[in-house]
Amino acid sequence: MLLRIIDEKNKRDVDVYNRANVHKSVFSRIRSNPNYKPSKSTVLAFAIALELSLDVTHDLLRKAGYALSSSSK
């Protein structure tokens, strides 16, 4: 889903992972290994870097196995 969003927004991978402050090797694992599970903070960093809406951010987190809740800051 992340890679699709990057393509839909016509962004370059390098610009996105730099803006998210995510190391190139982490992004490479996300791109090359469909079983790789990034941390929740990494997913949120990409959501912020891509300026995703709250609904799309919830979907991206859900696909990675996470959720936002009012009980965690």
C-alpha positions as CSV (number, residue, x, y, z in Angstrom):
1,M,0.0,0.0,0.0
2,L,2.8,2.4,0.8
3,L,4.5,1.9,-2.5
4,R,1.2,2.4,-4.3
5,I,0.6,5.7,-2.5
6,I,4.0,6.9,-3.3
7,D,3.4,6.2,-7.0
8,E,-0.1,7.8,-6.9
9,K,1.4,11.0,-5.4
10,N,4.1,11.0,-8.1
11,K,6.8,11.1,-5.5
12,R,10.3,9.7,-5.7
13,D,11.2,7.0,-3.2
14,V,14.3,8.8,-2.1
15,D,12.4,12.0,-1.4
16,V,9.8,10.1,0.6
17,Y,12.1,8.1,2.9
18,N,14.3,11.2,3.4
19,R,11.4,13.3,4.4
20,A,10.2,10.5,6.7
21,N,13.7,10.3,8.2
22,V,13.8,6.6,7.5
23,H,17.0,4.9,6.5
24,K,17.5,3.7,3.0
25,S,18.0,0.1,4.2
26,V,14.6,0.1,6.0
27,F,12.9,1.4,2.9
28,S,14.7,-1.2,0.8
29,R,13.4,-4.0,3.1
30,I,9.9,-2.6,2.8
31,R,10.2,-2.6,-1.0
32,S,11.8,-6.0,-1.5
33,N,10.3,-8.1,1.3
34,P,6.5,-8.4,1.4
35,N,6.7,-10.1,4.8
36,Y,8.7,-7.3,6.4
37,K,6.8,-5.5,9.1
38,P,8.0,-2.0,9.8
39,S,7.6,-0.4,13.2
40,K,4.6,1.7,14.0
41,S,6.7,4.8,14.2
42,T,8.1,4.1,10.8
43,V,4.6,3.7,9.3
44,L,3.5,7.0,11.0
45,A,6.7,8.7,9.7
46,F,5.7,7.7,6.1
47,A,2.1,8.9,6.7
48,I,3.3,12.3,7.9
49,A,5.9,12.6,5.1
50,L,3.2,11.8,2.5
51,E,0.7,14.1,4.2
52,L,-1.9,11.4,4.3
53,S,-5.4,12.0,5.5
54,L,-6.4,10.4,8.8
55,D,-8.5,7.8,7.1
56,V,-5.7,6.7,4.8
57,T,-3.3,6.7,7.7
58,H,-5.6,4.4,9.6
59,D,-5.7,2.1,6.6
60,L,-1.9,2.1,6.2
61,L,-1.5,1.3,9.9
62,R,-4.1,-1.4,9.8
63,K,-2.3,-3.1,6.8
64,A,0.9,-3.0,8.9
65,G,-0.9,-4.6,11.9
66,Y,-1.2,-1.4,14.0
67,A,-3.9,1.1,15.0
68,L,-4.2,4.5,16.5
69,S,-6.1,4.8,19.7
70,S,-7.0,7.6,22.1
71,S,-5.3,5.6,24.9
72,S,-1.8,6.0,23.3
73,K,-0.2,9.2,22.5
